[in-house]
Amino acid sequence: MDKEEENDALWELLGRARRIEASPYFARRVVGAIRNEKKASRFSVRVFLRWLIPSAAVAGLVLGWMAYQNQEQDVFDADFNRTADLQSLVTSDDSFLWIEEDSTL
């Protein structure tokens, strides 16, 4: 079969069909019907995730920042305690030298 013969028969059949014209307000009615459809409920997984993910990220950042601030304070306290221990060690060492010097007199 030749492709042109197939197309000719199709076009002949389509030519005999009754033509239907769309109403001038067809597009307006379709848009109105779409707008009047029942809308989905406000709560959905997508809306939930839309607010949950950023909220969780902000909460994680705040908790991380707070932990970092506490860690800095702990490091400072540890350094301060270490320095105080060294100071007491130096002071006790000086007193031992003083005691030793007096005992030799």
C-alpha positions as CSV (number, residue, x, y, z in Angstrom):
1,M,0.0,0.0,0.0
2,D,1.1,3.5,-0.8
3,K,1.2,6.0,2.1
4,E,-0.6,8.6,0.0
5,E,-3.5,6.2,-0.6
6,E,-3.9,5.7,3.2
7,N,-3.8,9.4,3.8
8,D,-6.3,10.1,1.1
9,A,-8.8,7.7,2.5
10,L,-8.4,9.2,6.0
11,W,-8.8,12.7,4.7
12,E,-11.9,11.6,2.7
13,L,-13.4,10.2,5.9
14,L,-12.6,13.3,7.8
15,G,-14.0,15.5,5.1
16,R,-17.4,13.7,5.4
17,A,-17.5,14.3,9.2
18,R,-19.6,17.1,10.6
19,R,-17.5,20.1,11.6
20,I,-17.9,21.2,15.2
21,E,-17.0,24.8,16.1
22,A,-16.0,25.7,19.6
23,S,-18.0,28.3,21.4
24,P,-16.4,31.7,21.6
25,Y,-16.5,31.3,25.4
26,F,-15.1,27.8,25.5
27,A,-11.7,28.8,27.1
28,R,-13.5,31.0,29.6
29,R,-15.8,28.1,30.7
30,V,-12.9,25.7,31.0
31,V,-10.9,28.1,33.2
32,G,-14.0,28.8,35.3
33,A,-14.6,25.0,35.8
34,I,-11.0,24.5,36.8
35,R,-11.2,27.4,39.3
36,N,-14.5,26.0,40.8
37,E,-13.1,22.5,41.4
38,K,-12.8,21.5,45.0
39,K,-9.4,22.7,46.1
40,A,-7.1,20.3,48.0
41,S,-6.9,20.7,51.7
42,R,-4.3,23.1,53.0
43,F,-2.4,20.4,54.9
44,S,-0.4,18.2,52.7
45,V,3.0,16.5,52.8
46,R,4.5,19.1,50.5
47,V,3.3,22.0,52.6
48,F,4.4,20.1,55.8
49,L,7.9,19.5,54.3
50,R,8.1,23.1,53.0
51,W,8.0,24.4,56.6
52,L,9.5,21.4,58.4
53,I,12.9,21.3,56.6
54,P,13.8,25.0,57.0
55,S,12.6,24.9,60.6
56,A,14.7,21.9,61.4
57,A,17.7,23.5,59.7
58,V,17.3,26.7,61.8
59,A,16.9,24.7,65.0
60,G,20.0,22.7,64.1
61,L,22.0,25.8,63.5
62,V,20.9,27.4,66.8
63,L,21.7,24.2,68.8
64,G,25.1,23.9,67.1
65,W,25.9,27.5,67.8
66,M,24.9,27.1,71.5
67,A,27.0,24.0,71.8
68,Y,29.9,25.8,70.2
69,Q,29.5,28.7,72.6
70,N,29.5,26.3,75.6
71,Q,32.5,24.5,74.2
72,E,34.5,27.8,74.0
73,Q,33.5,28.5,77.6
74,D,34.6,25.0,78.7
75,V,38.0,25.5,76.9
76,F,38.4,28.9,78.6
77,D,37.6,27.4,82.0
78,A,40.0,24.5,81.4
79,D,42.8,26.9,80.4
80,F,42.0,29.1,83.4
81,N,42.1,26.1,85.8
82,R,45.4,24.9,84.3
83,T,46.9,28.4,84.7
84,A,45.6,28.5,88.3
85,D,47.2,25.1,89.0
86,L,50.5,26.3,87.5
87,Q,50.3,29.4,89.6
88,S,49.7,27.4,92.8
89,L,52.5,25.1,91.7
90,V,54.9,28.0,91.3
91,T,53.8,29.5,94.6
92,S,54.3,26.2,96.4
93,D,57.7,25.7,94.8
94,D,58.7,29.2,95.9
95,S,57.6,28.5,99.4
96,F,59.6,25.2,99.5
97,L,62.7,27.2,98.4
98,W,62.1,29.7,101.2
99,I,61.7,26.9,103.7
100,E,64.8,25.2,102.5
101,E,66.8,28.4,102.6
102,D,65.7,29.1,106.2
103,S,66.5,25.6,107.3
104,T,70.1,25.9,106.1
105,L,70.6,29.0,108.2
